[in-house]
Amino acid sequence: MYIHVDRDATAPPYKQIEDAIRGLIERGVLPFRARLPSTRDLASEVGVNRLTVHKAYQRLETDGLITTKVGSGTFVSSRSLRTQTEPDLPGGLPEDPSLGVWGPLFVNPRLATRALPSMTYLKECSASFVYAAPPPDLFPVEEFRHCTNYILKRRGAEVYRVGADASGLPSLKEYLIGWLAQHDIVATERTLVITTGCQQTLDLTRKLLVGPDDSMLLENPSFPGAVGALSPSGTGLMALPVHESAPPLDPSTLVNHQKRCKLMYVTPNFHNPTGLTMPLGRRRELADIALQYSIPLIEDDVFGALRYEGAAQPSLQSLCPRMVIHVGSFSKMLNPSLRLGWMVAPEPFAEQITVAKQASDLHTSTLVQTAMDEFCRRGLMIRQLKRVRRVFRGRRDAMAEALHRYFPRDSRWSVPEGGLSMWVTLPDDMDTRDLLALAQDRGVQFLPGAIFYFSGSRHNCMRLSFATENEAVIDAGIRTLGDIIGKRRLRLIRPATCQDRRAVI
């Protein structure tokens, strides 16, 4: 692999290496699953420092073009623009040495490249703004332990039951039906299904509704885990722009598309990653399209209970109960490790997904379901919600204040009414992938905006989660980021300033 680095070019060496490899991948010169040289070998070949190559690889991995497997090497994880729409033919693909004899056996080798974004570039740090989930120290350990001990002693018949209901524990469903009714969601015993987390709902919904020749409409940017579950191969996706002044959606693009749209997916409350709340007009528009054209609409409401201020908008399920699949979870209120969620859907779909779920995992853990039921019925869930709302609101306010104090004046962000993250747009000359490497050297990390886009990209955006750090750490971390951004901008501006000064003299 020949790469030339021009020492006199304005682009730094790592950027030249990155662009060269990116071009080789897009033109198909480096095919899917091709192995790249090690950072040491490429650095020696090009004549640069090994850290320069490492930085180029890190940026390419952040964008999902390559992946590094410990002990095996670095491989191309994206197809060229020329071949990305071609069918998967295992016999015609170059073998991945790390897969051994298993390589040719996979029906779709690309599945491994469309899961959650690689976190191999994340390090131990003093301030992490990465994870949009409650930290371990907010989990009510003693209360949950008491509930678990109680059900093991007193509700053993439910916990140890063989052949449990695939749609969920009846008593937990009964509690959720009442709780959801207070949040504008109408559910019945036949339309509510307990799931092993929201990811299971997305995965099974795709398998039931979306064929290989169909397409889906997803918000762009969007949560990479949802994109991976709904489209493991990364194909058949249409982008729905996410911003406060998004134009009306043209339904003809859905029904007249080469691949007919079979599913829509949105996060209307405290969208991940932007934190925006979908306005009522857009909600009605999507509900009308779903009903008129019979397109199922997934309403992902995992952050919905984490509202800190403002009035809630009507749920999509209340606007279009015939076509909306409402999805919720305990992950953002308690902890993702519980893997416990729910789905409310029209009865025909609820019946089908229950059958598919039974074939997938028989049923969600009865131990976890029964413990959660006991936790909720003791009023501990309501108490936990009040606690985390208070904590997260304080952390959100601390981050907003720190951004106002330390970030450039021409940066843009909005303070979300709820959720766990803030979306920051920096000036156009900034690239948050570069900033991540600089920030990690000073003990701070975040998620670059590029990983949330499945179509196009915005390299000057970042998602900052305020969930896991206290107010003091948030202030210190944002201050560090602001200092890095300020110094980075000076480096970008200084060459032009010096050139202008020489011209004047």
C-alpha positions in Angstrom: 0.0 0.0 0.0 1.8 3.1 -1.3 1.0 6.4 0.6 2.9 9.6 0.0 3.1 12.3 2.6 3.9 15.8 1.4 5.8 17.7 4.0 5.0 21.0 2.4 1.2 20.5 2.3 -1.1 22.4 4.6 -2.8 19.2 5.7 -0.9 17.5 8.6 0.6 14.1 7.9 -2.1 12.1 9.8 -4.8 13.8 7.7 -3.0 12.9 4.5 -2.7 9.3 5.6 -6.3 9.2 6.6 -7.5 10.7 3.3 -5.3 8.3 1.3 -6.7 5.2 3.0 -10.2 6.6 2.9 -9.9 7.0 -0.9 -8.5 3.5 -1.4 -11.5 2.1 0.5 -14.0 4.2 -1.4 -12.5 3.2 -4.8 -12.4 -0.4 -3.9 -8.6 -0.7 -4.0 -8.8 -1.8 -0.4 -11.7 -4.3 -0.4 -14.0 -5.2 2.4 -12.1 -7.1 5.2 -8.7 -6.3 3.6 -5.9 -6.3 6.3 -4.1 -3.0 6.7 -0.4 -2.7 7.7 0.3 -2.4 11.4 0.9 1.2 12.6 4.6 0.4 13.1 5.0 -1.0 9.6 3.1 1.8 7.9 4.9 4.5 9.9 8.2 3.0 8.8 7.1 2.8 5.1 5.8 6.3 5.0 8.5 7.8 7.2 6.4 9.3 10.0 6.0 8.7 13.7 4.0 5.7 14.7 1.6 8.0 16.7 0.8 9.8 13.4 -0.4 6.5 11.8 -2.3 5.6 15.0 -4.2 8.9 14.9 -5.2 8.3 11.2 -6.4 4.8 12.0 -8.3 6.1 15.1 -10.2 8.6 12.9 -11.0 6.0 10.3 -12.2 3.6 13.0 -14.4 6.3 14.5 -16.1 6.7 11.1 -16.6 3.0 10.8 -14.3 2.4 7.9 -11.8 0.1 9.6 -11.8 -2.0 12.8 -9.0 -3.2 15.0 -9.1 -6.6 16.5 -6.6 -7.2 19.3 -4.1 -9.8 18.4 -5.3 -10.0 14.8 -4.7 -6.6 13.2 -6.6 -3.8 11.5 -9.2 -4.6 8.7 -11.4 -2.7 6.3 -14.9 -2.8 7.8 -16.7 -0.9 5.0 -17.4 -1.6 1.4 -16.4 0.7 -1.4 -19.0 3.1 -2.9 -18.9 0.9 -6.0 -19.7 -2.4 -4.3 -21.7 -1.5 -1.2 -25.0 -2.2 -2.9 -24.0 -5.5 -4.4 -25.3 -8.7 -2.8 -23.3 -10.5 -0.3 -21.6 -13.5 -1.8 -19.4 -15.2 0.8 -17.4 -17.1 -1.8 -16.5 -13.9 -3.6 -15.2 -12.0 -0.5 -11.6 -12.0 0.6 -11.1 -14.1 3.7 -10.6 -12.4 7.1 -7.7 -14.3 8.7 -9.0 -13.6 12.2 -12.2 -15.6 11.4 -10.3 -18.7 10.3 -12.6 -21.5 9.0 -15.7 -19.5 10.1 -15.2 -16.7 7.6 -16.8 -18.4 4.6 -19.7 -19.8 6.7 -21.4 -16.5 7.6 -24.4 -15.7 5.4 -23.7 -11.9 5.8 -20.2 -11.2 6.9 -21.0 -7.5 7.3 -23.1 -8.1 10.4 -20.1 -7.8 12.6 -19.4 -4.3 11.2 -22.7 -2.7 11.9 -23.2 -3.1 15.6 -22.4 -0.4 18.2 -19.5 1.9 17.2 -16.1 0.7 18.3 -15.1 1.8 21.7 -11.5 0.6 21.4 -10.3 4.2 21.2 -11.8 5.1 24.6 -9.4 5.2 27.6 -9.5 5.5 31.3 -10.1 9.2 32.1 -10.9 11.6 34.9 -14.0 13.0 33.1 -16.1 10.9 30.8 -19.0 12.4 28.9 -19.5 9.2 26.8 -22.3 7.1 28.4 -25.9 8.2 28.3 -27.0 5.9 31.2 -27.2 6.1 35.0 -23.9 5.5 36.7 -23.5 2.5 39.2 -23.6 4.8 42.2 -27.2 5.9 41.5 -28.5 2.3 41.5 -30.5 1.6 44.7 -28.5 -1.5 45.7 -30.0 -2.1 49.1 -33.6 -1.6 48.0 -33.2 -3.9 45.0 -31.4 -6.5 47.1 -34.3 -6.5 49.7 -36.8 -7.0 46.8 -34.7 -9.8 45.3 -34.4 -11.6 48.7 -38.1 -11.3 49.3 -39.2 -12.7 46.0 -36.8 -15.6 46.3 -38.3 -16.5 49.6 -42.0 -15.6 49.1 -42.6 -15.6 45.3 -40.6 -18.6 44.3 -43.5 -20.1 42.3 -43.2 -17.1 39.9 -39.4 -16.9 39.8 -38.8 -20.6 39.2 -41.7 -21.3 37.0 -41.0 -23.5 34.0 -42.8 -22.4 30.8 -43.3 -18.7 31.8 -45.4 -16.5 29.6 -43.3 -15.2 26.7 -45.2 -11.9 26.7 -44.1 -11.2 30.3 -44.9 -11.6 34.0 -48.7 -10.8 34.4 -48.2 -8.8 37.6 -45.5 -6.6 36.1 -47.6 -6.1 33.0 -50.5 -5.1 35.2 -48.3 -2.5 37.0 -46.9 -1.1 33.7 -50.4 -0.7 32.2 -51.4 1.6 35.0 -48.0 3.5 34.9 -48.1 3.9 31.2 -51.7 5.3 31.3 -50.3 8.2 33.4 -47.9 8.9 30.6 -50.3 9.1 27.7 -49.8 5.4 26.6 -52.9 3.1 26.3 -51.9 -0.5 26.9 -53.8 -3.7 27.6 -52.7 -7.2 28.6 -52.8 -8.3 25.0 -50.9 -5.3 23.5 -48.1 -5.0 26.1 -45.1 -7.3 25.8 -42.1 -7.4 28.2 -38.8 -7.6 26.3 -35.2 -8.2 27.0 -34.4 -4.6 26.5 -35.3 -2.3 23.6 -32.7 -3.8 21.4 -34.7 -7.0 21.2 -37.9 -5.1 20.1 -36.0 -3.4 17.3 -34.3 -6.7 16.2 -37.5 -8.7 16.2 -39.5 -5.9 14.5 -37.0 -5.8 11.6 -37.2 -9.6 11.2 -41.0 -9.5 11.2 -41.6 -6.5 8.9 -38.6 -5.7 6.8 -37.5 -7.8 3.8 -34.2 -7.6 1.9 -35.8 -5.4 -0.8 -37.5 -3.0 1.6 -36.3 0.2 3.2 -36.7 2.1 6.5 -36.9 5.7 7.5 -34.6 6.6 10.4 -33.6 9.9 12.0 -30.2 11.0 11.0 -28.2 11.4 13.2 -29.4 8.4 15.3 -28.4 6.0 18.0 -25.9 3.6 16.4 -27.3 0.7 18.4 -30.7 1.2 16.9 -29.2 1.5 13.4 -27.3 -1.7 13.9 -30.4 -3.6 15.1 -32.7 -2.3 12.4 -30.2 -2.6 9.5 -27.3 -5.0 10.4 -25.9 -4.7 6.8 -26.3 -0.9 6.8 -28.5 -0.9 3.6 -32.0 0.3 2.8 -31.9 3.3 5.1 -33.5 6.6 4.3 -32.6 9.7 6.4 -35.0 11.9 8.3 -33.3 15.1 9.2 -33.3 16.1 12.9 -33.3 19.8 13.7 -35.8 22.3 15.0 -36.6 23.7 11.5 -36.7 20.4 9.6 -38.8 20.6 6.4 -42.1 18.7 6.0 -41.7 15.1 4.9 -42.7 14.2 1.4 -44.6 10.9 1.6 -43.9 10.1 -2.1 -40.3 9.5 -1.2 -41.4 6.6 1.0 -44.0 4.9 -1.2 -42.3 5.6 -4.6 -38.8 4.7 -3.4 -37.1 1.9 -5.3 -37.3 0.0 -2.0 -40.7 0.6 -0.4 -40.5 2.0 3.1 -41.8 -0.7 5.5 -40.8 0.9 8.8 -40.2 4.3 10.4 -38.1 4.8 13.6 -38.0 8.0 15.7 -37.0 9.1 19.3 -39.5 11.9 19.8 -38.5 12.8 23.4 -35.0 14.0 24.1 -33.6 12.5 20.9 -30.3 10.6 21.1 -27.9 12.3 20.3 -29.3 15.8 19.8 -31.5 16.0 22.9 -34.3 17.7 20.9 -38.0 17.1 21.5 -40.1 16.5 18.4 -42.6 19.3 18.0 -46.3 18.5 17.8 -46.6 19.3 14.1 -43.9 16.8 13.2 -45.6 14.2 15.4 -48.9 14.7 13.7 -47.3 14.6 10.3 -45.6 11.2 11.0 -48.8 9.8 12.6 -50.8 10.8 9.5 -48.3 9.2 7.1 -48.1 6.0 9.2 -51.9 5.7 9.1 -52.5 6.8 5.5 -49.8 4.6 4.0 -49.9 1.7 6.5 -46.2 2.2 7.5 -45.5 1.0 11.1 -43.9 3.7 13.2 -41.6 2.9 16.1 -41.7 5.4 19.0 -38.5 4.9 21.0 -39.3 6.5 24.3 -36.4 5.3 26.5 -35.7 8.8 27.8 -39.3 9.9 28.1 -39.5 9.5 31.9 -36.5 11.7 32.4 -38.3 15.1 31.9 -36.9 17.9 34.1 -39.1 20.8 32.9 -41.6 21.8 30.3 -44.9 20.2 29.2 -44.9 16.8 27.6 -46.1 16.5 24.0 -48.8 13.9 23.0 -47.2 10.5 22.4 -47.2 9.2 18.9 -49.1 6.1 20.2 -51.9 8.4 21.3 -52.0 10.0 17.9 -52.0 6.8 15.9 -52.6 3.7 18.0 -53.3 1.6 14.9 -49.8 1.9 13.5 -47.4 2.9 16.3 -45.1 0.5 18.2 -44.2 2.2 21.5 -40.9 1.1 23.1 -39.8 1.8 26.6 -37.2 0.6 29.1 -36.0 0.6 32.7 -32.4 1.1 31.5 -32.3 4.9 31.8 -34.2 5.0 35.1 -32.2 2.3 36.8 -29.4 0.6 34.9 -29.0 -0.9 31.4 -27.6 -4.1 33.0 -31.1 -5.2 33.9 -32.0 -5.7 30.2 -35.7 -5.1 30.9 -38.0 -3.2 28.6 -41.4 -3.2 27.1 -43.4 -2.7 23.9 -46.9 -1.6 23.3 -48.2 -2.4 19.8 -51.4 -3.1 18.0 -52.7 -6.5 19.0 -51.9 -8.4 15.7 -48.3 -7.3 15.9 -48.0 -7.9 19.6 -49.1 -11.5 19.0 -46.6 -12.1 16.3 -43.7 -10.5 18.1 -44.5 -12.7 21.2 -44.2 -15.8 19.0 -40.9 -14.5 17.6 -39.6 -13.7 21.1 -40.4 -17.1 22.3 -38.4 -18.6 19.5 -35.6 -16.2 20.3 -35.2 -16.5 24.1 -38.3 -18.3 25.4 -39.0 -15.4 27.8 -37.3 -12.5 29.6 -35.7 -13.5 32.9 -38.5 -14.2 35.4 -36.0 -13.4 38.3 -35.4 -9.9 36.9 -39.1 -9.4 36.1 -40.3 -10.5 39.5 -37.7 -8.4 41.3 -38.7 -5.4 39.3 -42.4 -6.0 39.9 -41.7 -6.0 43.7 -39.5 -2.9 43.4 -42.3 -1.0 41.6 -45.1 -2.2 43.8 -43.3 -1.0 46.9 -43.2 2.5 45.4 -39.4 2.4 45.0 -39.5 3.0 41.3 -41.4 6.3 41.8 -38.9 7.3 44.5 -35.9 6.3 42.2 -37.3 8.4 39.4 -37.6 11.5 41.6 -34.0 11.0 42.7 -32.5 10.6 39.3 -34.5 13.5 37.9 -33.1 15.7 40.6 -29.5 14.5 40.1 -29.6 14.6 36.3 -31.2 18.0 36.2 -28.4 19.4 38.4 -25.8 17.8 36.2 -27.5 19.1 33.0 -27.5 22.7 34.4 -23.9 22.4 35.5 -22.9 21.3 31.9 -25.0 24.1 30.3 -23.3 26.7 32.6 -19.9 25.3 31.9 -20.4 25.3 28.2 -21.5 29.0 28.4 -18.5 29.8 30.4 -15.7 27.9 28.6 -16.7 27.2 25.0 -16.3 29.5 22.0 -19.0 32.1 21.5 -19.7 30.8 18.0 -20.4 27.3 19.3 -24.1 26.2 19.3 -26.1 24.0 21.7 -29.5 23.8 23.2 -30.4 22.8 26.8 -32.7 19.8 26.6 -35.8 19.6 28.7 -34.8 16.0 29.7 -32.7 13.1 28.7 -29.0 12.6 29.5 -27.0 14.3 26.8 -26.3 17.6 25.1 -25.4 18.1 21.4 -22.8 20.7 20.7 -21.9 22.1 17.3 -18.5 23.8 17.0 -17.3 26.2 14.3 -17.0 24.6 10.9 -13.2 24.6 11.0 -13.2 22.2 14.0 -13.1 18.4 13.8 -14.2 16.6 16.9 -12.3 13.5 16.0 -9.1 15.4 16.3 -10.3 16.9 19.6 -11.1 13.5 21.1 -7.4 12.4 20.8 -6.2 15.7 22.3 -8.9 15.5 25.1 -8.0 11.9 26.0 -4.4 13.0 26.6 -5.8 15.3 29.2 -8.1 12.8 30.8 -11.4 13.8 29.1 -13.5 11.9 26.6 -16.7 12.3 24.6 -18.3 10.9 21.5 -17.6 12.6 18.2 -20.7 13.4 16.2 -19.6 11.5 13.2 -20.5 8.1 14.7 -24.2 9.0 14.9 -24.6 9.5 11.2 -25.4 6.7 8.8 -25.7 9.1 5.9 -23.4 12.1 5.4 -21.6 13.4 8.5 -21.0 16.5 10.7 -17.4 16.4 11.9 -17.8 19.5 14.0 -20.4 18.0 16.4 -20.0 16.2 19.7 -22.4 14.4 22.1 -21.7 15.3 25.7 -23.5 13.1 28.3 -23.9 14.6 31.7 -25.2 11.3 33.3 -22.1 9.8 34.9 -20.1 12.7 36.4 -20.9 15.1 39.3 -21.1 18.8 38.9 -17.5 19.5 39.9 -16.1 17.0 37.4 -18.4 18.3 34.7 -17.2 21.8 35.2 -13.5 20.7 35.2 -14.0 18.5 32.1 -15.8 21.1 30.1 -13.2 23.7 31.0 -10.5 21.4 29.7 -12.4 20.8 26.5 -12.8 24.6 26.1 -9.1 25.1 26.6 -8.3 22.5 24.0 -10.7 24.0 21.5 -9.3 27.5 22.0 -5.7 26.4 21.5 -6.7 24.3 18.5 -8.3 27.3 16.9 -5.3 29.4 17.5 -3.1 26.8 15.7 -5.6 26.8 12.8 -5.7 30.6 12.5 -2.0 31.4 13.2 -0.5 30.3 9.8 -3.0 32.5 7.9 -2.4 35.4 10.3 1.4 35.1 9.9 1.0 35.0 6.1 -1.2 38.1 6.0 1.3 39.9 8.2 4.2 39.1 5.9 2.2 40.3 2.9 1.4 43.6 4.6 5.1 44.2 5.5 
